[in-house]
């Protein structure tokens, strides 16, 4: 599994909104400057994020974007799936498609792909934007710490 820049930049932009959550709409120009991402590219990404219901837009001179929910309620998995699609390694375990394999009942490799999908989804859905904010705070404070995943 390899993420494209859509996933990488989109997640950075969502983290940026999470950091400023509660301070009103945030302009894409300011996100682009802080995250070193082109503003036209962010416009494309935010169209996908808005369509997925993860952000809301506010028009006008003081307009911009806000998270649609609290940072603790939005997972990395939601953001990445909105931008990249499913993380199923094979179509036969992708629940967003209707692909059916005639070997599904006895295919031993399908079980492997299913375990990979469940593991990846578990990690991505187990991390929220709030968790990212907390990790950033630790990094900024210069403390030595280790992040363990179970």
Beta strands, then each sheet from edge to edge (+ up, - down):
strand 1: 55-58
strand 2: 64-67
sheet 1: 1+ 2-
end
